[in-house]
């Protein structure tokens, strides 16, 4: 779907297998999962109906020497066209 591709392009999201570094902690992470999802947003103020927008989910695994892939700390975040949190929190390595 074009909406998901636009999120990836505009937010400059990494591909599965790429490494990123946390700007806050300096820790290194590998992208191990990437999927297209829908995120709930505030209901329409006029109709009260719920709304959803396309988002990309990225799953991260913390890279540590001597630890097998997928073992250890894991976390994931949603990224939409309306936020810039990936760029604020991560550097591609």
N, C-alpha and C positions, 0 to 999 in steps of 0.2 A: 504494500500500500504506500502511496506517495507520502502520506502524513508521517509515517514512521521513518521513511528514508530522509525526509526533510529534518526531522529531529536529530538524526544521526549526523547529517551534514552540518546543520547549523550549530549544534552543540559540540561538534568535533569529538564525538564519542569514540573510544577505542574499540578494536575488534577483540574477539575472544582470543586469548593467548598473549595479548599485549600486556606490558608492564606499566604501572603507574606509581607515582610517589605522592604520598600525602603531604600537602603543603604545611599542615599544622604540626604533624609529628615526625615527618621525614621517613616514615616507614614505607617499605616497598610492597606492592600488591600486584597480583596477576588477575586479569579478567577471566573468569572461568565460565560465565554464563551471560547470555544476552538474549532477551526475548521481548516481543511486542506485547504490550498489555494495555488495558484501559484504566484510567485513574478517575475516581469520582471527584467531582468538584461541587461547589455550592449549588443548590437548586436554582432554577430559573426564577428570578424575583417576580416575574409577572404571573407565571403559571404554577410555580411551586414544584414543577416536575424535576426529577433528578437529572443530572447531566454527567457525561463522561467525556474525557479527552484522551487521545492517544498518548502513550508514554513508552519509554524504553526502560526495561529493568536490566541493570548490570549487577552481576554477582561477583564479588571479589574474594580472593584467598590471600592471606598474608604470607609473603615469601620469607622463609627463615631457613638458614643454612642447617642441613642435617634433618630437615623435616620433609616427609614425603608430600607430594602435591595433594591438595584437598584435605590434609590433616592439619588441624589447628584452627585459627580464627578465620571465620567466614562472615561476610556481611554483604548486604545488597541495598541498592537505592533505585528510585524511579526518577527518570529525567523526562521533562516535557519541553515543548517548544517555548514555554513561557518563563522558564527559569534559567539561570546561569550557574547553578551550584556545582556542576562538574568542573568548569573552568576555575571557580573560586577555590575548590578544595583539592584538585589533583593536577599533577604534571605528568605528561607522557614521558616515559623513559626509553 
